[in-house]
Amino acid sequence: MLSTLQSYIKDFTHLIFPHHCEGCGTDVLNDEDLLCAKCLHELPVTNYFSSHGNPVEKIFYGRCKIESAASAFYFTKDSLLQHLLVQLKYKSNKEVGYFLGKLAGLQMQQSNRFKNIDALVPLPLNPKKESKRGYNQAAIICDGMAEVLQIPVLNNAVERVLFTETQTKQDRIHRWQNMENVFAIKDLTGMQGNHILLVDDVVTTGATLEACANAILKNKNVKVSIATVAYTI
């Protein structure tokens, strides 16, 4: 009787407040999911979390002492993943970031290469951008990862001390040059002697992640790995 009543309540709530897939718009999905099974299956998984020497790791070869690096999905223009990231970064849809973080966390959970992570550190956002947006998308992604991995998020460990303009139209060399000395350690608590996972939404040239990782690695007895939701191809 109770289960039947709960079912009626659930159906009525769904009728009044329909829950739609962020991809195709169908309402045939679980309440806790943002994508239906079909759209979830269409996300282009990289399998990089289980692959040593993957293209994301190669970005940092010879430039930064990274233990492991990976991205969960391939990023292409006009794709479902681009739509989701736009929702996260420009449409105040933090739920998307949390969901993508959980998906990335599930991939990491299945990989032996990311078993020894002690804490998550979101890549700090330019304070002006964060103030305008109201949140750091990398921190939201970390929260989703943390639910799956059951490890802490160090939101105040690193800060931006120099503010750079957007690097979208700059080449690889200029991006690296512009990122020198941009980051500094604000709080070593939780990092000293630990393996840190530095997290962001997308990796392209890796210049920003490299600069932040190198700032962290200036401290002794700290290891750094890198994870992003997407890898630009």
C-alpha positions in Angstrom: 0.0 0.0 0.0 2.8 2.4 1.0 4.8 1.7 -2.2 1.7 2.2 -4.3 1.0 5.6 -2.6 4.7 6.6 -3.1 4.4 5.6 -6.8 1.3 7.8 -7.2 3.0 10.8 -5.5 6.1 10.3 -7.7 3.9 10.2 -10.9 1.9 13.3 -9.8 5.1 15.2 -9.0 6.6 14.3 -12.4 3.4 15.5 -14.1 3.5 18.9 -12.3 7.3 19.3 -12.4 8.5 17.3 -15.4 12.2 16.3 -15.4 13.7 16.4 -18.9 17.0 15.1 -20.4 19.5 17.9 -20.9 20.4 16.3 -24.2 17.3 15.3 -26.2 14.5 16.7 -23.9 12.8 13.3 -23.2 11.2 12.9 -19.8 12.0 9.1 -19.7 14.9 9.2 -17.2 15.5 8.8 -13.5 15.0 11.9 -11.4 18.6 11.9 -10.3 20.0 11.8 -13.8 20.5 14.7 -16.2 20.8 12.6 -19.3 18.7 9.7 -20.6 20.3 6.4 -21.3 20.6 7.2 -25.0 22.3 10.5 -24.5 24.5 9.1 -21.8 25.7 6.4 -24.2 26.4 9.0 -26.9 29.0 10.9 -24.7 32.4 10.2 -26.3 34.3 8.4 -23.6 38.1 8.6 -24.0 39.1 5.6 -21.7 42.2 7.7 -20.8 41.9 7.1 -17.1 43.0 3.5 -17.6 45.6 4.4 -20.3 49.2 5.2 -19.4 50.8 7.6 -21.9 47.5 8.9 -23.2 47.3 12.2 -25.1 46.5 14.3 -22.0 49.6 13.0 -20.2 51.7 13.7 -23.2 50.8 17.4 -23.1 52.8 17.7 -19.8 55.8 15.6 -20.8 59.0 17.4 -20.1 57.2 20.4 -18.7 55.6 19.2 -15.4 56.1 16.2 -13.1 52.7 14.7 -13.3 51.9 11.3 -11.9 48.9 10.7 -14.1 46.6 12.7 -16.3 43.3 12.0 -18.1 40.1 13.4 -19.4 36.7 11.6 -19.3 35.3 12.7 -22.7 36.3 14.1 -26.0 35.2 17.7 -26.7 34.1 18.7 -30.2 32.1 21.7 -31.3 28.3 21.5 -31.6 28.3 18.4 -29.6 26.2 17.3 -26.6 29.2 17.7 -24.3 29.7 21.3 -25.5 26.1 22.0 -24.8 26.5 20.7 -21.2 29.7 22.7 -20.6 27.9 25.8 -21.9 25.1 25.1 -19.4 27.6 24.8 -16.6 29.8 27.8 -17.4 27.4 30.4 -18.8 23.8 29.3 -17.9 24.3 28.9 -14.1 23.5 25.2 -14.3 25.7 23.9 -11.5 23.8 20.6 -11.5 25.4 19.8 -14.9 28.9 20.2 -13.4 28.1 18.0 -10.4 26.7 15.3 -12.8 29.8 15.5 -15.1 32.0 15.3 -12.0 30.2 12.1 -10.9 30.7 10.6 -14.3 34.4 11.4 -14.3 34.7 10.1 -10.7 33.1 6.8 -11.8 35.7 6.4 -14.5 38.5 7.1 -12.1 37.1 4.7 -9.6 37.6 1.9 -12.2 41.2 2.8 -12.8 44.2 1.6 -10.7 46.1 4.7 -11.8 44.0 7.0 -9.7 43.5 4.8 -6.6 45.9 6.8 -4.4 44.5 10.3 -4.6 44.3 12.0 -1.2 42.5 15.2 -2.1 40.9 17.2 -5.0 42.0 20.8 -5.9 39.8 22.7 -8.3 41.8 25.0 -10.7 41.3 28.5 -9.4 39.2 30.8 -11.6 40.0 34.4 -12.3 38.3 36.1 -9.3 36.6 38.6 -11.6 35.1 35.7 -13.6 34.1 33.8 -10.5 32.4 36.9 -9.0 30.5 37.4 -12.2 29.6 33.8 -12.6 28.9 33.2 -8.9 30.9 30.0 -8.7 34.0 28.2 -10.0 32.9 25.4 -12.4 36.0 23.3 -11.5 34.9 23.4 -7.8 31.4 22.1 -8.8 33.0 19.3 -10.8 35.2 18.4 -7.8 32.1 18.1 -5.6 30.6 15.5 -8.0 33.9 13.6 -8.1 34.2 13.8 -4.3 30.8 12.1 -3.8 32.0 9.1 -5.8 35.6 8.9 -4.6 34.9 9.9 -1.0 37.9 12.2 -0.7 38.0 15.9 0.4 38.0 18.9 -1.8 40.5 21.7 -0.9 38.8 24.7 -2.3 41.2 27.3 -0.7 44.5 25.6 -1.3 45.6 27.5 -4.3 44.8 31.1 -5.5 45.4 33.2 -8.6 47.7 36.1 -7.8 48.0 37.4 -11.4 45.0 37.9 -13.6 45.3 37.1 -17.3 43.0 37.9 -20.2 41.2 35.1 -22.0 43.7 32.9 -23.9 41.2 31.4 -26.3 42.8 33.0 -29.4 46.4 32.7 -28.3 48.8 30.1 -29.6 50.5 27.4 -27.4 53.7 29.4 -26.7 51.9 32.6 -25.7 49.6 30.7 -23.4 52.5 29.2 -21.5 54.3 32.6 -21.3 51.2 34.3 -20.0 50.7 31.7 -17.2 54.0 32.1 -15.5 53.7 32.9 -11.8 49.9 33.2 -12.0 49.3 30.8 -9.1 50.4 30.6 -5.5 49.8 28.3 -2.6 47.3 29.8 -0.1 47.0 26.9 2.3 49.2 23.8 2.5 46.9 22.1 5.0 45.7 18.9 3.4 48.3 19.0 0.6 51.6 18.4 2.4 52.7 14.8 2.0 49.7 13.9 -0.2 48.8 13.1 -3.7 46.7 15.9 -5.1 44.3 15.7 -8.1 44.1 19.0 -9.9 40.7 19.3 -11.6 39.3 21.5 -14.5 36.5 21.3 -17.0 38.5 21.2 -20.3 42.1 20.8 -21.3 43.4 22.2 -24.5 47.1 23.2 -24.4 47.4 22.5 -20.7 49.2 25.8 -20.0 47.0 26.8 -17.1 46.9 23.4 -15.5 50.7 23.2 -15.9 51.3 26.5 -14.2 49.0 25.6 -11.3 50.6 22.1 -10.9 54.1 23.6 -10.9 53.0 26.0 -8.2 51.8 23.1 -6.1 54.9 21.0 -6.8 57.2 23.8 -5.4 56.3 22.3 -2.1 58.1 19.2 -0.9 56.4 15.8 -0.5 53.5 16.7 -2.8 52.4 14.6 -5.8 50.1 15.9 -8.5 47.8 14.2 -11.0 45.4 16.0 -13.4 41.8 15.2 -14.4 39.4 17.1 -16.6 35.9 16.4 -17.9 36.9 17.0 -21.5 39.9 16.9 -23.8 39.8 19.1 -26.9 40.6 17.3 -30.1 
